[in-house]
Amino acid sequence: MYVVCVTFTLKAEAKERFMPLMLAQARNSLALEPECLQFDVCSNEQTHEVFLYEIYASEDAFQVHLATTHFKDFDVAVRDLIADKAVSTFGDVVIGS
């Protein structure tokens, strides 16, 4: 498995426009990408941060995700809403019981 964690820091006025686009992106990823196993969207009501926790079957599956039309469209649509973005990836994933 391959985990991707993304933290978006949004511009102050952007959250209301960003969240519907982000939630649609999560739904599209899960519905259209068989190797996207999990796509959680976490939002802090007190800050302008949105955190994503995504699990893919492999690093190749994540590369497929980045090449999809729905990802590319989302990326363009939210570009002006984001103040900062940090991405971390993890390839050695152990699922605890």
Contacts in CASP RR format, 6 or more apart in sequence:
PFRMAT RR
TARGET T0000
AUTHOR 0000-0000-0000
METHOD contacts of the structure
MODEL  1
MYVVCVTFTLKAEAKERFMPLMLAQARNSLALEPECLQFDVCSNEQTHEV
FLYEIYASEDAFQVHLATTHFKDFDVAVRDLIADKAVSTFGDVVIGS
1 37 0 8 1.000
1 55 0 8 1.000
1 56 0 8 1.000
1 57 0 8 1.000
1 58 0 8 1.000
1 91 0 8 1.000
1 93 0 8 1.000
1 95 0 8 1.000
2 55 0 8 1.000
2 56 0 8 1.000
2 57 0 8 1.000
2 58 0 8 1.000
2 59 0 8 1.000
2 61 0 8 1.000
2 62 0 8 1.000
2 89 0 8 1.000
2 90 0 8 1.000
2 91 0 8 1.000
2 93 0 8 1.000
3 53 0 8 1.000
3 54 0 8 1.000
3 55 0 8 1.000
3 56 0 8 1.000
3 89 0 8 1.000
3 90 0 8 1.000
3 91 0 8 1.000
3 93 0 8 1.000
4 52 0 8 1.000
4 53 0 8 1.000
4 54 0 8 1.000
4 55 0 8 1.000
4 56 0 8 1.000
4 62 0 8 1.000
4 87 0 8 1.000
4 88 0 8 1.000
4 89 0 8 1.000
4 90 0 8 1.000
5 51 0 8 1.000
5 52 0 8 1.000
5 53 0 8 1.000
5 54 0 8 1.000
5 87 0 8 1.000
5 88 0 8 1.000
5 89 0 8 1.000
5 90 0 8 1.000
6 51 0 8 1.000
6 52 0 8 1.000
6 54 0 8 1.000
6 85 0 8 1.000
6 86 0 8 1.000
6 87 0 8 1.000
6 88 0 8 1.000
7 49 0 8 1.000
7 50 0 8 1.000
7 51 0 8 1.000
7 52 0 8 1.000
7 85 0 8 1.000
7 86 0 8 1.000
8 18 0 8 1.000
8 22 0 8 1.000
8 49 0 8 1.000
8 50 0 8 1.000
8 51 0 8 1.000
8 52 0 8 1.000
8 82 0 8 1.000
8 84 0 8 1.000
8 85 0 8 1.000
9 47 0 8 1.000
9 48 0 8 1.000
9 49 0 8 1.000
9 82 0 8 1.000
9 83 0 8 1.000
9 84 0 8 1.000
9 85 0 8 1.000
10 18 0 8 1.000
10 48 0 8 1.000
10 49 0 8 1.000
10 50 0 8 1.000
10 81 0 8 1.000
10 82 0 8 1.000
10 83 0 8 1.000
11 48 0 8 1.000
11 80 0 8 1.000
11 81 0 8 1.000
11 82 0 8 1.000
11 83 0 8 1.000
12 48 0 8 1.000
14 48 0 8 1.000
14 81 0 8 1.000
14 82 0 8 1.000
15 43 0 8 1.000
15 48 0 8 1.000
15 50 0 8 1.000
17 81 0 8 1.000
18 50 0 8 1.000
18 78 0 8 1.000
18 81 0 8 1.000
18 82 0 8 1.000
19 43 0 8 1.000
19 50 0 8 1.000
21 74 0 8 1.000
21 77 0 8 1.000
21 78 0 8 1.000
22 41 0 8 1.000
22 50 0 8 1.000
22 52 0 8 1.000
22 74 0 8 1.000
22 78 0 8 1.000
23 41 0 8 1.000
24 74 0 8 1.000
25 70 0 8 1.000
25 71 0 8 1.000
25 74 0 8 1.000
26 39 0 8 1.000
26 40 0 8 1.000
26 41 0 8 1.000
26 52 0 8 1.000
28 68 0 8 1.000
28 70 0 8 1.000
28 74 0 8 1.000
29 36 0 8 1.000
29 39 0 8 1.000
29 54 0 8 1.000
29 65 0 8 1.000
29 68 0 8 1.000
29 70 0 8 1.000
29 71 0 8 1.000
30 36 0 8 1.000
30 38 0 8 1.000
30 39 0 8 1.000
32 68 0 8 1.000
32 70 0 8 1.000
33 61 0 8 1.000
33 64 0 8 1.000
33 65 0 8 1.000
33 68 0 8 1.000
35 56 0 8 1.000
35 57 0 8 1.000
35 58 0 8 1.000
35 61 0 8 1.000
35 64 0 8 1.000
36 54 0 8 1.000
36 55 0 8 1.000
36 56 0 8 1.000
36 61 0 8 1.000
36 65 0 8 1.000
37 55 0 8 1.000
37 56 0 8 1.000
37 57 0 8 1.000
38 53 0 8 1.000
38 54 0 8 1.000
38 55 0 8 1.000
39 52 0 8 1.000
39 53 0 8 1.000
39 54 0 8 1.000
39 55 0 8 1.000
40 52 0 8 1.000
40 53 0 8 1.000
40 54 0 8 1.000
41 50 0 8 1.000
41 51 0 8 1.000
41 52 0 8 1.000
42 50 0 8 1.000
42 51 0 8 1.000
42 52 0 8 1.000
42 53 0 8 1.000
43 49 0 8 1.000
43 50 0 8 1.000
43 51 0 8 1.000
44 50 0 8 1.000
44 51 0 8 1.000
48 83 0 8 1.000
54 62 0 8 1.000
54 65 0 8 1.000
55 93 0 8 1.000
56 62 0 8 1.000
56 65 0 8 1.000
59 89 0 8 1.000
59 91 0 8 1.000
62 89 0 8 1.000
65 71 0 8 1.000
END
